[in-house]
Amino acid sequence: MTRAIRFEAEASEELADAATWYEQQRPGLSDRFLGAVEASVARIGAWPEAAPLAAGLGDDQPVRLAPVRRFPYRLVYLVHEDVVRVLAVAHNRRKPRYWQDRVGPSRPDEQGRDPADR
């Protein structure tokens, strides 16, 4: 069963910022980056519990870290019963664990719905 993937607003912004940066470095590189992210998202959807757990957060918040192949990024996410919440699109070497305050109860989406209610 493939689970739905939902990017938190902050993660979507980080993804857009990284893609913009790659495009500024070399035209077309953002497409390769976004393709690599899409491949990671597909792997998460198919095997959500395959990525390693983030160390030091406790068992009550099993945050997982999926690499983005060929780019120094990872997707930080939580697996819920019917949805995967991507909390961050995090660079591997910048601001370690800056995303930790995003871990917690699910937040409403843009329409005010709690993902747990869908």
DAQUI-V506676 format. One record per residue. N is the residue number from 1. RES is the residue in three letters. PHI is phi in degrees with one decimal (none if undefined). PSI is psi in whole degrees, 0 to 359 (* if undefined). BURIAL is 1 if it has 16 or more other C-alpha atoms within 10 Angstrom, else 0. Layout:
[[N,RES,PHI,PSI,BURIAL] [N,RES,PHI,PSI,BURIAL]]
This chain:
[[1,MET,none,125,0] [2,THR,-89.4,127,0] [3,ARG,-86.9,153,1] [4,ALA,-68.7,145,1] [5,ILE,-112.7,129,1] [6,ARG,-127.1,121,1] [7,PHE,-84.4,129,1] [8,GLU,-65.6,158,1] [9,ALA,-55.8,318,0] [10,GLU,-64.1,320,0] [11,ALA,-65.6,320,1] [12,SER,-62.7,319,1] [13,GLU,-65.0,318,0] [14,GLU,-63.6,320,0] [15,LEU,-62.9,314,1] [16,ALA,-63.8,318,0] [17,ASP,-63.0,316,0] [18,ALA,-64.9,318,1] [19,ALA,-62.6,318,1] [20,THR,-61.6,315,0] [21,TRP,-60.7,314,0] [22,TYR,-63.1,322,1] [23,GLU,-65.7,324,1] [24,GLN,-69.7,331,0] [25,GLN,-73.3,319,0] [26,ARG,-159.7,121,0] [27,PRO,-53.7,132,0] [28,GLY,94.4,342,0] [29,LEU,-67.5,331,1] [30,SER,-63.6,325,1] [31,ASP,-63.6,321,0] [32,ARG,-66.7,319,0] [33,PHE,-62.4,311,1] [34,LEU,-63.5,325,1] [35,GLY,-63.8,320,0] [36,ALA,-66.7,322,1] [37,VAL,-65.0,316,1] [38,GLU,-59.3,321,0] [39,ALA,-64.8,320,0] [40,SER,-64.7,318,1] [41,VAL,-61.9,318,1] [42,ALA,-62.4,318,0] [43,ARG,-63.7,318,1] [44,ILE,-63.6,317,1] [45,GLY,-60.9,321,1] [46,ALA,-80.5,321,0] [47,TRP,-133.4,71,0] [48,PRO,-62.6,335,1] [49,GLU,-101.7,14,1] [50,ALA,-81.4,330,0] [51,ALA,-72.8,151,1] [52,PRO,-68.8,153,0] [53,LEU,-76.3,147,1] [54,ALA,-72.1,131,1] [55,ALA,-73.6,149,0] [56,GLY,80.8,14,0] [57,LEU,-104.3,348,0] [58,GLY,91.2,159,0] [59,ASP,-74.1,341,0] [60,ASP,-74.0,341,0] [61,GLN,-130.7,82,0] [62,PRO,-77.0,77,1] [63,VAL,-76.2,136,1] [64,ARG,-115.4,155,1] [65,LEU,-125.2,111,1] [66,ALA,-105.9,126,1] [67,PRO,-70.8,152,1] [68,VAL,-102.6,109,1] [69,ARG,-60.6,138,0] [70,ARG,71.9,5,0] [71,PHE,-135.4,149,0] [72,PRO,-82.3,53,0] [73,TYR,-131.5,162,1] [74,ARG,-142.2,153,1] [75,LEU,-97.2,126,1] [76,VAL,-100.3,124,1] [77,TYR,-149.1,161,1] [78,LEU,-118.8,139,1] [79,VAL,-98.7,123,1] [80,HIS,-109.0,175,0] [81,GLU,-54.3,314,0] [82,ASP,-122.3,1,0] [83,VAL,-148.2,150,1] [84,VAL,-108.3,125,1] [85,ARG,-98.1,114,1] [86,VAL,-83.8,115,1] [87,LEU,-86.4,329,1] [88,ALA,-157.9,151,1] [89,VAL,-110.6,94,1] [90,ALA,-104.7,135,1] [91,HIS,-70.4,142,1] [92,ASN,-65.9,335,0] [93,ARG,-120.7,3,0] [94,ARG,-111.6,137,0] [95,LYS,42.7,67,0] [96,PRO,-57.0,135,0] [97,ARG,60.6,22,0] [98,TYR,-60.5,337,0] [99,TRP,-83.3,356,0] [100,GLN,-57.7,328,0] [101,ASP,-71.0,351,0] [102,ARG,-85.6,347,0] [103,VAL,-77.5,133,1] [104,GLY,154.4,197,0] [105,PRO,-60.4,149,0] [106,SER,-62.1,146,0] [107,ARG,-103.1,153,0] [108,PRO,-60.7,150,0] [109,ASP,-81.0,187,0] [110,GLU,-60.6,335,0] [111,GLN,-93.2,6,0] [112,GLY,83.2,10,0] [113,ARG,-91.6,139,0] [114,ASP,-80.5,130,0] [115,PRO,-59.2,334,1] [116,ALA,-68.9,339,0] [117,ASP,-87.7,352,0] [118,ARG,-90.1,*,0]]
